[in-house]
Amino acid sequence: MEGDALRRTRLANERTYLAWYRTGLTALAVGVGIGRVLPEVTDSAGRAYELVGAGYGLLGIAFIAAGFIRTREVERAVEGGGYAPFSETLSFGLVGAGVVLGVATFLLVLFYD
């Protein structure tokens, strides 16, 4: 029975890693869309689009890296019979980046020509 719980925990950790990775890829795609595609379809070669797109690109890279690190932390904790709490610093960093990019996107869409 204990082996089943361990296997399920490791598979859940793997699924969570893939979710981090998908989120990172999505942010990268949004970065390309805002930074390269949107200026083309709006006939605006504004630097603001590129900066916001680059921000999403960095966020995507951060999600992929954070997912890898988190997966390793959880695996080590499971191996030792413990628990790896989620870092408040990482959580606040990702929330902060998301809020800043969300506001920048809102302002870009609303006010930038």
N, C-alpha and C positions, 0 to 999 in steps of 0.2 A: 504493500500500500504506500509506503514512504517513497519508493521509487517512482510510482505514478505521479505523486505530488511534485517531486523534483522535476520529472519530465515535463509536466504541465507548466511549471514555473519557467523552465528554460524556453519552452515553446512560446509562452506569453512574452518573455523577454525578447525573443526573436521577432515576434509580430510587432512589438512596440518599436524595436529598432527600424523595422521596415516603415512604420508610420512616420518616424522622425525623418527617414530618408525621402519618403514621398512628399512630406511637407517641405523639405529643402528643395526638392526638384520643382515643386509648385512655385515656391518663392523665386527660384531662378527663372522660371518661365514668365512669371509676372514681371520680373526685371527686364527681360528681353522685350516683352510686350510694351512696357511703359517707356523704356529707354531707347528702343529702336523702331518698333512698329508704329506706336502712337504718333510720334513726330511725323512720320511719313504720310499717314492718313489724314492728319490735321494740317498739313502744309506748314508746320511750325518746326523749325530746327532749334528749338529752345534748349538751352543748357539745363534748365530745370527738369525736363523729362529725363535727360541722361543721368542727372544726379539722383533723382528718386529711383530710377531703374537700377542704378549701381547700388543703392541702398538695399533694394530687394535682393540683388545678387549677393551682397554680403550677408544678409539675413539667411538666404538659402544655404550658403556655405557654413554659417554658424549652426544651423539646424542639423546638417549632415554630420559635422564634427561633434556636436553635442550628443547626437544620437549614438555615435560610435563610442564616445567616452562613457556615456551613461550605461550602455549595454555592457561594457567591460566592468564597470563598477558593480552593477547588479550581479553579473556572473561571479565575480570574486566574492561578493557577499553570500550568494547562494552556496557557493563551494565551501565557504567557512561556516555555513549554517546560520548566517546573520541576515541583516536587512540593510539596504543602502538607501537612506532617505534622499529625497530629491533636493538638490541644492537651492536654497533661497536666492543666492546670488545669481545663479543661472536663470532661475524663474523670473526674477526682477529684470535681468538683462534682456531676456527675450520679450517680456511684456513691454518694457520701455522701448525697445526697438520697434515692436509692432505698433505701439501707440504713435511714436514719432513718424513712422512711415505711413500709417493710416491718416494722420493729420496732414502730412505732406501731400498725399494722394488726393485727399479731399480738397485742399487748397489748389492743387494743380488743376483738378477737374473744374472747380468752381470759378477760378479767377484767371488762369493762365491762357493766353491766346497763342 
